[in-house]
């Protein structure tokens, strides 16, 4: 049971926005009557806004369980209303509104919009979030609609939880603004304690591309997904999904694509892909079964609201029922175009049945909340689908003509850098001038909670040969090495890195005119990696690259000075971990290695012993690997650091003694 706690509810402002606003956008003459002589006043600033008028109103809140004494930890359920109204002379396509939440808000629902780059509810939005229109994505003008408020304005009814702001304080956002390109917004104005507004106007300095587009222009992203409707009927349609890998260092292996149907749709057939679940009971016992009473659901592909879709294996490529599509059937492998342009795209088709009231053949709504991921690959964050001009295709008959999709939507996904301890690969460092190897960071790829090890302790230094065996077999070696070198042993001992892939970068030599290193890839997983690649950024040494001997190495100045490594033809298969030769022997990881040589001719002043020979960033199959937090130093460098520290301490002590003497 929730106890109601009072905050002044701004009902007048809400009513003004929702009811009075249409009557003030245009003047109506009413002869022989004075019923409209005193119309309700508009929200302050609306009449003066020639652009987009945004508002945010805090409506109410109630105290939630658990009840705690610490006010900053107490949760409150809140309701608020955000609106956006087009009061200008230009139609706004694909509107997006940012709300700068700042009080650890957790959203539970947001009707009238979807969250850009968002996950499922409940969702943490304490650093602010961006809403996009759904189902009303565009805002027409009052001129083109005769002031029809339903076409020029949209509202977002927000429900969620907020922490730490007890009455009479009001948890208002820091700011609200329009995110669409070509507009400028001043800082929002707070009116009272529970209402804020802002008028965003066209930016006269914004560069506008003059293209004759009926819909929004296509956007650039690391991954581009296109949802094309190819055929449309009253109750169903056929669509094609195209996945394009745009980022030259992006990649997906065994991709899994999910989305959410918003209006009860279900998939009857697929070509070029399949769904993980084929349970048609959700259709039979749900709304679809009640509407399609004579439909045979036993042949339906999927009835889930959130289906999981995967690419078909290569042996289905020429299957006349589910295959025979270009760019399909590669086990979900999407390579970067710099490796193989023909493998940078995937395509599949599906037949979709609709539900009332969307039974008109032009009532086409794409699925929302798209997500895609792979195995050891980058993590992508996808935006909402935006309506774009219909995709054009070459004529299937071979004639020199073009055909067009009935309707097209684009979803763009961008790579996000993995958070600490959430990578899927890691790096260890070692060097000829230091007997100890620095292993991967503790919990670099996450940790379980039940094994009693320390998630925060620094990984223990190891002899270099210990990097060749699994973590479980390193314990005795690590303890013996610590005892031999008088290293402190953490208690409890650090957890493993838990990474399926690790990479060792080793400095082999350093001489007057050059130096050499070796890179070793370890696959600790059971599954192999075909057509693998690794990308290395080593800022101070990049210009000195001389040769890569057992891998194919290429430099790319335009990719942040990246050294791109991949297996030579016939050697591009990184096998999985296997059992040892004898029972009880440690398991053996899949391993590949190459030597790399550098010259110092083009990198004057480079100091390998001080760490200039270690990479600043390493990727494996597009996934950014966690780097160690320290690098191996030579004994000479360690002594120099010690001497420097001693000098500093002596200088401080001398200063203190002289000061005391003077006093």
WOTA-V524204 format. One record per residue. SS is DSSP state (H for helix, E for strand, - for the rest). BURIAL is + if it has 16 or more other C-alpha atoms within 10 Angstrom, else -. Layout:
{{SS | BURIAL} {SS | BURIAL}}
This chain:
{{- | -} {- | -} {- | -} {E | -} {- | -} {- | -} {- | +} {- | -} {- | -} {- | +} {H | -} {H | -} {H | +} {H | +} {H | -} {H | -} {H | +} {H | -} {H | -} {H | +} {H | +} {H | +} {H | +} {H | -} {H | +} {- | -} {- | -} {- | -} {- | -} {- | -} {- | -} {- | -} {- | -} {- | -} {- | -} {- | -} {- | -} {- | -} {- | -} {- | -} {- | -} {- | +} {- | +} {- | -} {- | -} {- | +} {- | -} {- | -} {- | +} {- | +} {- | +} {E | +} {E | +} {E | +} {E | +} {E | +} {E | +} {E | +} {E | +} {E | +} {E | +} {E | +} {E | +} {- | +} {- | -} {- | -} {- | -} {- | -} {- | -} {- | -} {H | -} {H | -} {H | -} {- | +} {E | +} {E | +} {E | +} {E | +} {E | +} {E | +} {E | +} {E | +} {E | +} {E | +} {E | +} {E | +} {- | +} {- | +} {- | -} {- | +} {- | +} {E | +} {- | +} {- | +} {- | +} {E | +} {E | +} {E | +} {E | +} {- | +} {- | +} {- | +} {- | +} {- | +} {- | +} {E | +} {E | +} {E | +} {E | +} {E | +} {E | -} {- | +} {E | +} {E | +} {E | +} {- | +} {- | +} {- | +} {- | -} {- | -} {- | -} {- | -} {E | +} {E | +} {- | +} {- | +} {- | -} {- | +} {E | +} {E | +} {E | +} {E | +} {E | +} {- | +} {- | -} {- | +} {- | +} {- | +} {E | +} {- | +} {- | +} {H | +} {H | +} {H | -} {H | -} {- | -} {- | +} {- | +} {H | +} {H | -} {H | +} {H | +} {E | +} {E | +} {E | +} {E | +} {E | -} {E | +} {E | +} {E | +} {E | +} {E | +} {E | +} {- | +} {- | +} {- | +} {- | -} {- | -} {- | -} {- | -} {- | +} {- | +} {- | +} {- | +} {- | +} {E | +} {E | +} {E | +} {- | +} {- | -} {- | -} {- | -} {E | +} {E | +} {E | +} {- | -} {- | -} {- | +} {E | -} {E | +} {E | -} {- | -} {- | +} {- | +} {E | +} {E | +} {E | +} {E | +} {E | +} {E | +} {E | +} {E | +} {- | -} {- | -} {- | -} {- | -} {- | -} {- | -} {- | -} {- | -} {- | -} {- | -} {- | -} {- | -} {- | +} {E | +} {- | -} {- | +} {- | -} {- | -} {- | +} {- | +} {E | +} {E | +} {E | +} {E | +} {E | +} {E | +} {E | +} {E | +} {E | -} {E | +} {- | -} {- | -} {- | +} {E | +} {E | +} {E | +} {E | +} {E | +} {E | +} {E | +} {E | +} {E | +} {E | +} {- | +} {- | +} {- | -} {- | +} {- | +} {- | +} {E | +} {- | +} {- | +} {- | +} {E | +} {E | +} {E | +} {E | +} {E | +} {- | +} {- | -} {- | -} {- | +} {- | +} {E | +} {E | +} {E | +} {E | +} {E | +} {E | +} {- | +} {E | +} {E | +} {E | +} {- | -} {- | -} {- | +} {- | -} {- | +} {H | -} {H | +} {H | +} {H | +} {- | -} {- | -} {H | -} {H | +} {H | +} {H | -} {H | -} {- | -} {- | -} {- | -} {- | -} {- | -} {H | +} {H | -} {H | -} {- | +} {- | +} {E | +} {- | +} {- | +} {- | +} {- | +} {- | +} {E | +} {E | +} {E | +} {E | +} {- | +} {- | +} {H | -} {H | -} {H | +} {- | +} {- | -} {- | -} {- | -} {- | -} {- | +} {- | +} {- | -} {- | +} {- | -} {- | +} {- | +} {- | +} {- | +} {- | +} {- | +} {- | +} {E | +} {- | +} {- | +} {- | +} {- | -} {- | +} {- | -} {H | -} {H | -} {H | +} {- | +} {E | +} {E | +} {E | +} {E | +} {E | +} {E | +} {E | +} {E | +} {E | +} {- | +} {- | +} {- | -} {- | -} {- | +} {- | -} {- | -} {- | -} {- | -} {- | -} {- | +} {- | +} {- | +} {- | +} {E | +} {E | +} {E | +} {E | +} {E | +} {E | +} {- | +} {- | +} {- | +} {- | +} {- | +} {E | +} {E | +} {E | +} {E | +} {- | +} {- | +} {- | +} {E | +} {E | +} {E | +} {- | +} {- | +} {- | +} {E | -} {E | -} {E | -} {- | -} {- | -} {- | -} {- | -} {- | -} {- | -} {- | -} {E | -} {E | -} {E | +} {- | +} {- | +} {E | +} {E | +} {E | +} {E | +} {E | +} {E | +} {E | +} {E | +} {E | +} {E | -} {- | -} {- | +} {- | -} {- | -} {- | +} {- | +} {- | +} {- | +} {E | +} {E | +} {E | +} {E | +} {E | +} {E | +} {E | +} {- | +} {- | +} {E | +} {E | -} {E | +} {E | +} {E | +} {- | +} {- | +} {- | +} {- | +} {- | +} {- | +} {- | +} {- | +} {- | +} {- | -} {- | -} {- | -} {- | -} {- | -} {- | +} {E | +} {- | +} {- | -} {- | +} {- | +} {- | +} {- | +} {- | +} {E | +} {E | +} {H | +} {H | -} {H | +} {H | +} {H | +} {- | +} {- | +} {H | -} {H | -} {H | -} {- | +} {H | -} {H | -} {H | -} {H | +} {H | +} {H | -} {H | +} {H | +} {H | -} {H | -} {H | -} {- | -} {- | -} {- | -} {- | +} {- | -} {- | -} {- | -} {- | +} {E | +} {- | +} {- | +} {- | +} {- | +} {- | +} {- | +} {E | +} {E | +} {E | +} {E | +} {E | +} {E | +} {E | +} {E | +} {E | -} {E | +} {- | -} {- | -} {- | -} {E | +} {E | +} {E | +} {E | +} {E | +} {E | -} {E | +} {E | +} {E | +} {E | +} {- | +} {- | +} {- | -} {- | -} {- | -} {E | +} {E | -} {- | +} {- | +} {E | +} {E | +} {E | +} {E | +} {E | +} {- | +} {- | +} {- | +} {- | +} {H | +} {H | +} {H | +} {E | +} {E | -} {E | +} {E | +} {- | -} {- | +} {E | +} {E | +} {E | +} {E | -} {E | +} {E | -} {- | -} {- | -} {- | -} {- | -} {- | +} {E | +} {E | +} {E | +} {E | +} {E | +} {E | +} {- | -} {- | -} {- | -} {- | -} {- | +} {E | +} {E | +} {- | +} {- | +} {- | +} {E | -} {- | -} {- | -} {- | -} {- | -} {- | -} {- | -} {- | -} {- | +} {- | +} {E | +} {- | +} {E | +} {E | +} {E | +} {E | +} {E | +} {E | +} {E | +} {E | +} {E | +} {E | +} {- | +} {- | -} {- | -} {- | +} {- | -} {- | -} {- | +} {- | -} {H | +} {H | +} {H | -} {H | +} {H | +} {- | +} {- | +} {- | +} {- | -} {E | +} {E | +} {E | +} {E | +} {- | +} {- | +} {E | +} {E | +} {- | +} {E | +} {- | +} {- | +} {- | -} {- | -} {- | +} {- | +} {- | +} {- | +} {H | -} {H | -} {H | -} {H | -} {H | -} {H | -} {H | -} {H | -} {H | -} {H | -} {H | -} {H | -} {H | -} {H | -} {H | -} {H | -} {H | -} {H | -} {H | -} {H | -} {H | -} {H | -} {H | -} {H | -} {H | -} {H | -} {H | -} {H | -} {- | -}}
